């Protein structure tokens, strides 16, 4: 997952990346991530 975070960091500098997940903690390594909690 650390490598995936690096990919999102790189791609995110040039565009938007949207990830829907039920395990948001897996993406804690993504720098400057904007997270929106949709559970309700």
Residue pairs with C-beta under 8 A, 6 or more apart in sequence:
1 26
1 27
1 29
2 29
4 27
5 27
5 29
5 30
5 31
6 29
8 17
8 19
8 27
8 30
8 33
9 30
9 31
9 32
11 17
12 30
12 32
19 27
21 27
24 35
27 33
